[in-house]
Amino acid sequence: FSQDGQFFAFCGTDGKLRIWETATSRLKQEFVPNLHLSSPCSVLGWITVSTQSTTTSTSPWKKRRKKSITENIEQKEFIAMGSTNGTITLYDISTSSISDQLQNGHSSTITALTWSSNSTLFTVAEDKQIVEWNLYEKSVKCKWKSGKGKVTSLAVLPEGNSLLSGERMIKWWDLETKQIIGTFTGHANQLNALHCVKISNETSYLFSSGSGDDYLSVWSLNEAKKDKVSVATLTLPDEALSFSIKAVEDSQILILSVTRSGHAQFFKYQANGTSSKPIKPSLNVLVATDAGQKESVQQIPIIKAELIEDAKMMLAYGTIAGLSIEKVIPNFSDKIQCLIRTDLRKGKDKKEEIITKVKMADSQKVEYLAPGVEGALPSVKRNKSGTGSQLPLKVRLENLSLNAETSTPDKTTSKGENMAQLLIQGLHSEDANLLASVLYVKKESVIKNTVAKLPVQAIIPLLKELTKMLQGKTYPSKIAVLWLKALVSTHAAQMISHPNIGEALAPILSLIDAKQMLLTEVTRLKGRVELVTGQISQRIEKQEKDVTEECLLVYQDQDSSEEDIDVGKVELGSESDDNWAETSDREQMQEDVENGKSDDDASLSSSN
């Protein structure tokens, strides 16, 4: 809630900033940051900045008029949004735009922020640095290390001279020296909220809550005593998500806490020293539906609760889609205060049920007219003997179907104006089935013909539907890219001249930036997966090839008996060969001897 209680701000996981007007429970503004997907909002807080405006006036009483300059101090409310990339965005609710961005202070996700009445902003991030910002100069005023633990909550004392940071323990800092005044221990888990209240000039109290803890701790901020133990404990039936405190007369402090179960617990704490017993809530506030005769009572969860003037409660209950905000006066006559309210979701369901029960008009007498679509002319009575009216209903539906195959000779192909007509009807009625049947088309020629027949009034609604498709899975994103390509190439001039084209294209541009950041890593992953799958497929192919390939050589091992026989044959054959060689040598020698003798005899006879 804002400081004056006029507005309520919420930023969900989708990165959208929503602002409601508390007096009417009406959603006043909805802002989508440029990098709401890649760097979403991690922490949110209202701050008030004093601005000076100079005005000049002339004195009408004197002949010679003199101009007098006066300075008016205005209080402007901003929403400070800390992101995951360490940037703080200041959103101006009066102009519905970003006023400034505080950078170069943190390098990681911002975990907590708080604001001081002297226009000073304090932030802390996962880099374990506490930064003090000068909002007038939009720069870092001071920075110091918070410690070893992760700080998840901050609070400034009303005097503005000291700061409290919450990890699992609470550290009390002196803002002049940046030194620790004292520490408080008592929470087993990480802290999620810190709030300070001043009841006198010398007495201040600190209230803290931890994640998963079903109690609130009360600490006395006294530099002289330096008590490290809590002076009181407020018990809760469930974990505290948030709480609000307010000091009233007679040193009494009012506490209103919202639990995870959707209840609001109201405490009255009398600051008169240490309390040994845990303090129970004085009132349990819950919201339930108005039960009928056949319906059961259901609880409507309380999302946020704030204490305002005259000890009243500002409750925000329901869901983000149907949020209700109202002021409630606590009733202490009983321990439980149950508020009976109408569930907005059931009201919408009943309206839809009533709409479905309305008698449908005769389809033969219905005439569809839309700007910019050809064929949207008054119907002309045709001769009953014509062949067009004799077509069966199935064939006529296939003519209007987006999946009609052009290759079938018996079927009439769907035209661009028919699909444009269906698309305009789907955008106007927001029929999901009709839009899906039109938009989930793969053929680029069909998409181009459909986009060419669209009027200028259908461009912005079509961009919103394409943004939803881009936020989905891969298949819808691919088809949405085809539609965007055809839309930009066909209606570029109309889109440039449209006054709201920037707001319509901002989510698409942020989606493109977010996906481009992941493109490198996804490409690397794709390469690794292809490498692994390629090796697996090569091994499988190699195994199949080894099994199916025919053998080039077959060797048959013989029996041992056959080997012995062969060996014997080989040995016998070798001995006979040796004997044959010896006999042949002897015969050769005898022939040589005989030849020698014959030569000698011949020589003797010749000599005689």
GIWOHU-V596036 format. One record per residue. N is the residue number from 1. RES is the residue in one letter. PSI is psi as a letter, one per 40 degrees, with the letter a starting at -180 (* if undefined). Layout:
N,RES,PSI ; N,RES,PSI
This chain:
1,F,i ; 2,S,i ; 3,Q,d ; 4,D,e ; 5,G,e ; 6,Q,d ; 7,F,i ; 8,F,h ; 9,A,i ; 10,F,h ; 11,C,h ; 12,G,a ; 13,T,e ; 14,D,e ; 15,G,e ; 16,K,h ; 17,L,h ; 18,R,h ; 19,I,h ; 20,W,i ; 21,E,h ; 22,T,d ; 23,A,d ; 24,T,e ; 25,S,f ; 26,R,h ; 27,L,h ; 28,K,d ; 29,Q,i ; 30,E,h ; 31,F,h ; 32,V,h ; 33,P,i ; 34,N,d ; 35,L,f ; 36,H,e ; 37,L,d ; 38,S,d ; 39,S,g ; 40,P,i ; 41,C,h ; 42,S,d ; 43,V,i ; 44,L,i ; 45,G,i ; 46,W,h ; 47,I,i ; 48,T,h ; 49,V,h ; 50,S,h ; 51,T,i ; 52,Q,h ; 53,S,h ; 54,T,h ; 55,T,i ; 56,T,h ; 57,S,i ; 58,T,i ; 59,S,h ; 60,P,e ; 61,W,e ; 62,K,i ; 63,K,d ; 64,R,h ; 65,R,h ; 66,K,h ; 67,K,h ; 68,S,h ; 69,I,h ; 70,T,i ; 71,E,h ; 72,N,h ; 73,I,h ; 74,E,i ; 75,Q,h ; 76,K,h ; 77,E,h ; 78,F,i ; 79,I,h ; 80,A,h ; 81,M,h ; 82,G,h ; 83,S,i ; 84,T,e ; 85,N,e ; 86,G,e ; 87,T,i ; 88,I,h ; 89,T,h ; 90,L,h ; 91,Y,h ; 92,D,h ; 93,I,d ; 94,S,d ; 95,T,e ; 96,S,f ; 97,S,i ; 98,I,h ; 99,S,d ; 100,D,i ; 101,Q,h ; 102,L,h ; 103,Q,i ; 104,N,f ; 105,G,d ; 106,H,i ; 107,S,e ; 108,S,a ; 109,T,h ; 110,I,h ; 111,T,d ; 112,A,i ; 113,L,i ; 114,T,i ; 115,W,i ; 116,S,i ; 117,S,e ; 118,N,f ; 119,S,f ; 120,T,h ; 121,L,h ; 122,F,h ; 123,T,i ; 124,V,i ; 125,A,a ; 126,E,e ; 127,D,e ; 128,K,f ; 129,Q,h ; 130,I,h ; 131,V,h ; 132,E,h ; 133,W,i ; 134,N,h ; 135,L,d ; 136,Y,d ; 137,E,e ; 138,K,f ; 139,S,i ; 140,V,h ; 141,K,d ; 142,C,i ; 143,K,h ; 144,W,i ; 145,K,h ; 146,S,d ; 147,G,a ; 148,K,d ; 149,G,i ; 150,K,h ; 151,V,h ; 152,T,e ; 153,S,i ; 154,L,i ; 155,A,i ; 156,V,h ; 157,L,i ; 158,P,d ; 159,E,d ; 160,G,e ; 161,N,e ; 162,S,i ; 163,L,i ; 164,L,h ; 165,S,h ; 166,G,h ; 167,E,b ; 168,R,d ; 169,M,i ; 170,I,h ; 171,K,h ; 172,W,h ; 173,W,i ; 174,D,h ; 175,L,e ; 176,E,d ; 177,T,e ; 178,K,f ; 179,Q,i ; 180,I,h ; 181,I,d ; 182,G,i ; 183,T,i ; 184,F,h ; 185,T,i ; 186,G,e ; 187,H,h ; 188,A,d ; 189,N,i ; 190,Q,h ; 191,L,i ; 192,N,e ; 193,A,i ; 194,L,h ; 195,H,h ; 196,C,i ; 197,V,i ; 198,K,h ; 199,I,e ; 200,S,i ; 201,N,d ; 202,E,e ; 203,T,h ; 204,S,i ; 205,Y,i ; 206,L,h ; 207,F,h ; 208,S,i ; 209,S,i ; 210,G,i ; 211,S,h ; 212,G,e ; 213,D,h ; 214,D,f ; 215,Y,i ; 216,L,h ; 217,S,i ; 218,V,h ; 219,W,i ; 220,S,h ; 221,L,g ; 222,N,h ; 223,E,d ; 224,A,d ; 225,K,d ; 226,K,f ; 227,D,h ; 228,K,e ; 229,V,i ; 230,S,i ; 231,V,e ; 232,A,i ; 233,T,h ; 234,L,h ; 235,T,i ; 236,L,i ; 237,P,e ; 238,D,i ; 239,E,h ; 240,A,h ; 241,L,d ; 242,S,i ; 243,F,i ; 244,S,i ; 245,I,i ; 246,K,h ; 247,A,h ; 248,V,a ; 249,E,i ; 250,D,f ; 251,S,f ; 252,Q,h ; 253,I,h ; 254,L,h ; 255,I,h ; 256,L,h ; 257,S,i ; 258,V,h ; 259,T,i ; 260,R,d ; 261,S,e ; 262,G,e ; 263,H,i ; 264,A,h ; 265,Q,h ; 266,F,h ; 267,F,i ; 268,K,h ; 269,Y,h ; 270,Q,h ; 271,A,g ; 272,N,f ; 273,G,a ; 274,T,h ; 275,S,h ; 276,S,d ; 277,K,i ; 278,P,i ; 279,I,h ; 280,K,i ; 281,P,i ; 282,S,d ; 283,L,h ; 284,N,h ; 285,V,h ; 286,L,i ; 287,V,h ; 288,A,i ; 289,T,i ; 290,D,h ; 291,A,h ; 292,G,a ; 293,Q,d ; 294,K,e ; 295,E,i ; 296,S,i ; 297,V,h ; 298,Q,i ; 299,Q,i ; 300,I,h ; 301,P,i ; 302,I,h ; 303,I,d ; 304,K,i ; 305,A,i ; 306,E,h ; 307,L,h ; 308,I,a ; 309,E,i ; 310,D,f ; 311,A,f ; 312,K,i ; 313,M,h ; 314,M,h ; 315,L,h ; 316,A,h ; 317,Y,i ; 318,G,a ; 319,T,i ; 320,I,d ; 321,A,d ; 322,G,g ; 323,L,h ; 324,S,h ; 325,I,h ; 326,E,i ; 327,K,h ; 328,V,h ; 329,I,h ; 330,P,i ; 331,N,h ; 332,F,e ; 333,S,d ; 334,D,i ; 335,K,e ; 336,I,h ; 337,Q,h ; 338,C,h ; 339,L,h ; 340,I,h ; 341,R,i ; 342,T,h ; 343,D,h ; 344,L,d ; 345,R,d ; 346,K,d ; 347,G,d ; 348,K,d ; 349,D,d ; 350,K,d ; 351,K,d ; 352,E,d ; 353,E,d ; 354,I,d ; 355,I,d ; 356,T,d ; 357,K,e ; 358,V,h ; 359,K,h ; 360,M,i ; 361,A,i ; 362,D,h ; 363,S,d ; 364,Q,d ; 365,K,e ; 366,V,h ; 367,E,h ; 368,Y,h ; 369,L,h ; 370,A,i ; 371,P,h ; 372,G,e ; 373,V,h ; 374,E,i ; 375,G,e ; 376,A,g ; 377,L,i ; 378,P,i ; 379,S,i ; 380,V,h ; 381,K,h ; 382,R,i ; 383,N,h ; 384,K,d ; 385,S,e ; 386,G,i ; 387,T,d ; 388,G,d ; 389,S,e ; 390,Q,e ; 391,L,h ; 392,P,i ; 393,L,d ; 394,K,d ; 395,V,d ; 396,R,d ; 397,L,d ; 398,E,d ; 399,N,d ; 400,L,e ; 401,S,i ; 402,L,e ; 403,N,e ; 404,A,h ; 405,E,h ; 406,T,e ; 407,S,e ; 408,T,h ; 409,P,d ; 410,D,e ; 411,K,i ; 412,T,h ; 413,T,i ; 414,S,h ; 415,K,i ; 416,G,d ; 417,E,d ; 418,N,d ; 419,M,d ; 420,A,d ; 421,Q,d ; 422,L,d ; 423,L,d ; 424,I,d ; 425,Q,d ; 426,G,d ; 427,L,d ; 428,H,d ; 429,S,e ; 430,E,f ; 431,D,h ; 432,A,d ; 433,N,d ; 434,L,d ; 435,L,d ; 436,A,d ; 437,S,d ; 438,V,d ; 439,L,d ; 440,Y,g ; 441,V,h ; 442,K,d ; 443,K,h ; 444,E,d ; 445,S,d ; 446,V,d ; 447,I,d ; 448,K,d ; 449,N,d ; 450,T,d ; 451,V,d ; 452,A,d ; 453,K,e ; 454,L,i ; 455,P,i ; 456,V,d ; 457,Q,e ; 458,A,e ; 459,I,d ; 460,I,d ; 461,P,d ; 462,L,d ; 463,L,d ; 464,K,d ; 465,E,d ; 466,L,d ; 467,T,d ; 468,K,d ; 469,M,d ; 470,L,d ; 471,Q,e ; 472,G,a ; 473,K,a ; 474,T,d ; 475,Y,d ; 476,P,d ; 477,S,d ; 478,K,d ; 479,I,d ; 480,A,d ; 481,V,d ; 482,L,d ; 483,W,d ; 484,L,d ; 485,K,d ; 486,A,d ; 487,L,d ; 488,V,d ; 489,S,d ; 490,T,d ; 491,H,f ; 492,A,d ; 493,A,d ; 494,Q,d ; 495,M,d ; 496,I,d ; 497,S,e ; 498,H,h ; 499,P,d ; 500,N,f ; 501,I,d ; 502,G,d ; 503,E,d ; 504,A,d ; 505,L,e ; 506,A,d ; 507,P,d ; 508,I,d ; 509,L,d ; 510,S,d ; 511,L,d ; 512,I,d ; 513,D,d ; 514,A,d ; 515,K,d ; 516,Q,d ; 517,M,d ; 518,L,e ; 519,L,d ; 520,T,d ; 521,E,d ; 522,V,d ; 523,T,d ; 524,R,d ; 525,L,d ; 526,K,d ; 527,G,d ; 528,R,d ; 529,V,d ; 530,E,d ; 531,L,d ; 532,V,d ; 533,T,d ; 534,G,d ; 535,Q,d ; 536,I,d ; 537,S,d ; 538,Q,d ; 539,R,d ; 540,I,d ; 541,E,d ; 542,K,d ; 543,Q,d ; 544,E,d ; 545,K,d ; 546,D,d ; 547,V,d ; 548,T,e ; 549,E,h ; 550,E,i ; 551,C,h ; 552,L,d ; 553,L,h ; 554,V,h ; 555,Y,h ; 556,Q,h ; 557,D,h ; 558,Q,i ; 559,D,i ; 560,S,d ; 561,S,d ; 562,E,d ; 563,E,d ; 564,D,d ; 565,I,d ; 566,D,d ; 567,V,d ; 568,G,d ; 569,K,d ; 570,V,d ; 571,E,d ; 572,L,d ; 573,G,d ; 574,S,d ; 575,E,d ; 576,S,d ; 577,D,d ; 578,D,d ; 579,N,d ; 580,W,d ; 581,A,d ; 582,E,d ; 583,T,d ; 584,S,d ; 585,D,d ; 586,R,d ; 587,E,d ; 588,Q,d ; 589,M,d ; 590,Q,d ; 591,E,d ; 592,D,d ; 593,V,d ; 594,E,d ; 595,N,d ; 596,G,d ; 597,K,d ; 598,S,d ; 599,D,d ; 600,D,d ; 601,D,d ; 602,A,d ; 603,S,d ; 604,L,d ; 605,S,d ; 606,S,d ; 607,S,d ; 608,N,*
